[in-house]
């Protein structure tokens, strides 16, 4: 299964960024999770079709209205464990 490990830097905590990722991931039929991590970043692990994941990555580069995205790091991986839903952890 195709998956991407995504880390977003900038002003992305406290602006509904994780909810933004969850909502868009669900619209695109993706599964996985998103969470806040140190230094004000957001981390996500997303599974599904490569095309849908790439679309989500482009949305992550913009973010919700009050976010200020500075960088989006992506590591493509082969997923061993399949998630059933997308959740905020």
C-alpha positions in Angstrom: 0.0 0.0 0.0 1.3 3.5 -0.9 1.7 5.9 2.0 3.3 9.2 2.7 4.8 10.5 5.9 4.3 14.2 5.9 5.7 16.9 8.3 4.4 20.4 8.0 6.3 23.4 9.5 5.3 27.0 10.0 2.3 28.4 11.9 0.2 25.2 11.8 -0.8 24.5 15.4 -3.8 26.2 16.9 -5.3 27.0 13.5 -7.4 23.8 12.9 -4.6 22.4 10.6 -5.1 18.8 11.7 -8.9 19.0 11.2 -8.2 20.5 7.7 -5.9 17.5 6.9 -8.5 15.0 8.2 -11.4 16.6 6.3 -9.5 16.7 3.0 -8.1 13.2 3.5 -11.6 11.8 4.0 -12.9 13.6 0.9 -10.1 12.0 -1.1 -10.7 8.5 0.3 -7.5 8.4 2.3 -6.8 6.8 5.7 -4.2 7.4 8.4 -3.6 10.0 11.1 -2.5 13.5 11.9 -1.0 14.9 15.1 0.9 17.9 16.6 4.6 17.4 17.2 7.3 19.5 18.9 8.4 22.9 17.5 4.9 23.7 16.3 4.8 21.2 13.5 2.1 18.8 12.3 2.9 15.2 11.3 0.6 13.0 9.2 0.8 9.4 7.9 -1.5 9.0 4.9 -2.5 5.9 2.9 -4.3 5.4 -0.3 -3.7 6.0 -4.0 -0.7 8.0 -5.0 -2.8 10.5 -7.0 -5.0 11.2 -4.0 -2.1 11.5 -1.6 -0.4 14.0 -4.0 -3.6 16.0 -4.1 -3.6 16.1 -0.3 0.0 17.2 -0.2 -0.8 20.2 -2.5 -3.7 21.1 -0.1 -1.2 20.8 2.8 1.1 23.3 1.2 -1.8 25.9 1.4 -3.4 24.9 4.7 -6.5 26.3 6.3 -7.1 30.1 6.2 -5.1 31.1 9.3 -2.1 28.8 8.8 1.2 29.9 7.5 2.9 26.9 5.9 6.7 27.3 5.6 7.7 23.8 4.6 6.2 20.4 3.8 8.5 17.4 4.0 7.3 14.2 2.4 8.7 10.6 2.7 7.1 8.1 0.4 6.9 4.6 1.9 5.3 1.2 1.4 2.8 0.7 4.2 2.6 -2.6 6.0 -0.4 -1.8 8.2 -3.6 -0.6 6.6 -5.6 2.0 8.4 -9.4 1.9 8.2 -10.2 5.6 8.9 -8.4 8.9 9.1 -8.0 10.2 12.7 -6.5 12.9 14.7 -4.2 11.4 17.4 
